[in-house]
Amino acid sequence: MSAERLTIHYHRDFDGMVSAAVLARILRERKGEDPRWSSINYDQRSDWEHFGEGQRFAIVDFHFHPRAEYWFDHHPTTFLTPALRESYQPSERWRWDEASPSCPPLILEHAREHWDYAPEERFVEMAVWSNVIDAARFKDVEQAVFGDEPALRISRALTAAPSPDWPDELVTAMTTGSLETVARRSDVDKAFQRAARNRDKALEQFPPTVESRRERVLVYDASSNSIRRERFAAFYHYPDIHYAVGVIPTRAGFHISAGENPWNPPARRVHIGELMESYGGGGHRAVGGANPPDLQAARKLAREIGDKLRAALNATP
């Protein structure tokens, strides 16, 4: 093993955190590594070519990087350039499967096939819940919004994280503990309670943000920092819609979020990730996002995407 420690970079959500914990445990047991971990987000890809220069790193649940010693992802928009797509080849250290609902299951499958790894039951459970959360496979909108299972408590707690590096602490906990053990942590419970209050406020605040609701496509503007955000608020309040497109604030500016209603999908589906990729963003078939340069551009883009989704729904087969 190299004297320099490997850093596992993971996308800052439940799927990414589980991926980091799973890979860290596997690399310790099968590769003799002593990895550390650090979350990553889309605002860090602006100079992607030079990311992590001079360092040893792995990446999970995030864009492909040719210098990653280990890389696993399931996003169809993972390759930022055609050249990067051409440089990817499946190997003992790299794996991409856009058909996987989330990243942890493909890591576990890869470890079974290539590293003779038999996963602990708690990691299997985490992978199952990662599929539910990342692919919106909740049994209904009530579970999505008010679910109280350990994985859902952790996932919601992330929306009220007490500090930017808090997810790293939870990854550490996940490498040795079960979802129930992690969910029982006092800091997780405190963040969950705060997030639950935020959720209730977000549900109350959502209807006035709606700008248009026509032809099963809803466009909203929640760009004010005083407005709380709830991922499934549009589908909770308006279960008849097929798509929701909105403007939300981020630390770096403003974000366009577009998603398909998991409980009322259209007969003719649009690949949201590919649509958002055309605006410099990305995502999956049913959900995606982009980061316009300013609020005016974000509002304009949200309306434009809403119009494109309506046109697709009304297109003649």
N, C-alpha and C positions, 0 to 999 in steps of 0.2 A: 504493500500500500504506500502511496506517495505520502511524504511528510505533510503536505498541504491538505487540509481538510476539504472535503467536497461539500458544497452548499447546494441544497435542493431548493430551487425556486418554484413556487406554486401559486396558482391563481387564488386570489383572496376570497374564497367562498367555501361552503361546506365540501363540495366535490374536490376542490383543490387541497383543502386541509387534510382530508382523508387520504388523498393520493400521496401527499408528502409523508404522512405518518406510516402508511403501508410501505412505500418505497424505502424509507429510512430503516424500518425494521428489517426488511428483506436484505438490504445492502449490508447491514451489520452482520446478519447471520450467514449470508452466502458470499459476500465479497470482502469481508474484513474491514469495511469502511467505518468511520466514526463521523457520520454526516451531521451537519447543522442545517437549518432551514430558514428561509426568508420569503415572505409573501411578495407578490409582484402583481401589477395591474396594467391596464392598457396605456396609461400615461407614460410608461417606461419603455415603450417600443419605438419612440421617435428616432433613436439612434441605434436601432436593433443590431446593425452590423458590428458595432463595437461593444455590445453588451457583454459584461463580465470578462473583459480582456485581461489576460494574465492570471485568471483564476480557474480553478476546477469547479465545474457546476453541472447540475442536472436540472431539467425542467419538466414539470408535470402539469397537465391541464392548461397548457398555454402554448403560444406560438413555437413552431419549430425553429431551432437554432443549430447550425451545423457544428458548432464547437461544444455542444452539450455532450457530456460523456454518457448520460442516460437521458432519454426523452420519451415521454408518453403523452399522447393527446387523442382526443376524439372529436375536436371541432373541425367541421368541413372547411372552415376558412383559416386554418392554422398556418398556411404558407403565405408569407407576406409578399413574395415575388415569385414569378415563374422559375427563376434560377434556384430559389430555395426548394421549390417543389421537385425540380430535377435532381437536386443533390440528396434528396431523401431516398434511402433504400432500407427496407426492413432488415433488422439485424438482431444480434443477441442483446444489444443495448438500446435500440430504438424500436418504437412501435406506434403506429397510428391506425385507428379504426373509427371512421366516422359513423359507423353503424352502432357503436356502443353508446348506450344512453348516458353514461358518465365515464370518468377516467379510472377509478379504482378497479372495476371488474377486469379491464383489459390489462392492468398491471398484474393482478393476481393470476390471470390466465397465462400471461407471458412468463411469470415466475415459475408456474407449474411446468410449463413446457421447456424452458431454457435453464432454469436454475434448481430444478427438483425441489421446489418449495411447496410445502403443504400449509396453507394458511390457517391461522387460528380462527375459531368460530366467530370471535368478535369482529375480525376484519371482514369476514363474509357478511355479517350483519351490517357493518358500515357501508359495504359496497351496495347492498340491497337498498338501503336508505338513500345512498348517493344517487342511485337511479331514480328513485321516487322524487327527490328534491330537484335534481338538475334537469330531468326530463318532464317535470310537472306531472308525474304519474300518481298524484293524490287521488283518493277514491272520489272526492267531491270538493267543491270550493270551500265548504265548511272546514274540512280537514286542512286544506291549504292555508286558510286564514287563521283558524283557531286551534289547529292541531297541538296536542300537548305531549306527544311521544318524545323520548329523550333526544332523538335526532332532530326533531322539529324545534324543540326548545333551544338546542345549540345553534341551529341555523338561524332562528329568529334573533337570538342573543347577539349574533354577529352584526345585526343592523344597528345595535347600540353599543358597539365595542368601546370600552373605556379608553383605549389608546391604539395607535396604528400598529404596534407590534404585538397586541394582545392575541391575534390569531396564531402567532408563533408559539405562545404559551399553551394554547389549546392543542396544537400539533404535538407538542411535547407530551401533554397528558394523553393524547390518543395513541401514542406509540406504546404505552404500557397499560392503559385503562380501557374499559368498555364505554360505550355510549352512555349508559346509565350512570357510571361513575363520573364521567366528565360533566354530564348534565346536572349532577348533584353538587358540583363545586359552588361555593358561595358567590364567586365572582360571576359565574355563568347565570346563576339564579337571579342575581341583582340586575345583570344586563337584560335577561329575559323579561323581568318584570317591567323594566323601563321600556323595552321594545314593545311589550304588549300594550302599554299605555299609549305609546306612539302609534301603534296599529289602530287602536280605537279612535284616536284623534284623526288619523289618516282617512279612515272610513267615513268619518263625519265630514271631513274637509273635501273629499273627492268630488262630489257632484258639482259644486260651483266651478271646478276647474275645467269642466267639459266645454270645449269650443264647438264641436260638431258631433253629431251622431246620425249618420245617414247611411243607408244601404249596408247595414251590419258592420260598419267601420266607425270607431269612435276615436276622436282626436282630442287630447287634453293638454293643458298648459299648467304644470305644477312647478314652474321655474323659481317661484319665490322660496327662499330659505325658511319662511315661516310655515310652509305647507309640508306636512309629514307625507311620507311615501309608503304605500302598501302595494306590493307587486301585483296582487290579484284584485285590487279594489274595483277596477273597471268591470271585471267579470262577476264580481260579487253583487254589484249594484245593477248591472245591465247584462244578465245572463243570455240575452238574445243575440248579442253582437258576436261577430267572428274574429275581429281584430281590434286591438287598441294600440294607439300610437301616441306617445307623450314626450313632453320636454321636462327634464328634471335637472336639478343642480348637482354638481360634483365639486370636489376640492379644486379641480383644475379648470372648471368652467361650466359647460352645459352639455347634457347628454340626451340623445334621442333613444328612447326605448320603444321597441315594437314587438308585439307578441300576438300569437294566435290563442284563441280561447280553447283551453284543453278540454272543456266540457261541451263545447259547441263548435267544433272545427268545420270549416267550409267543405263543400264537396270538391271544389277545385282549389287546391292549396297553393299558396305562394311560398317559395323558399325564402324565408325572411333573412337568413344569414347572407345569402347571395345578393339579395336586394340591398342590404346594408353595406355589404362589401363594396358595392358600386359607389358608395358615398364615403369610403375610407374606413368603414367599420367592419363588422362581421357578426358571427353567431351561428346558430343552428337553423334547422328547417323551420322550427316553430317560434324562435325568439332570437332577437339580435339587437344591435345598437350601433350608434355612430357618435362621433364627437365633433360637431360643427365648431367653427372658430369663435362664434359669439352668440349672444341670445337672439339677435335679429335673424341670423342665419339658421339657428336652431328652430325657431318658430316657423320660418318659411319652409324648412326641410320637413318638419312634422306634417304640415299641410300637404306638401308635395307627395310624401309617402302615403298619406291617407288617400289621396286621389288615385295613386297608382294601385293601391289595394282595392279600391272600389272598382276601378277599371278592370282589374283582373277578375274580380267576382262577377262582373257583368259581361265579360267577354263571351262571345259565341263559341261553343265547343268546336 
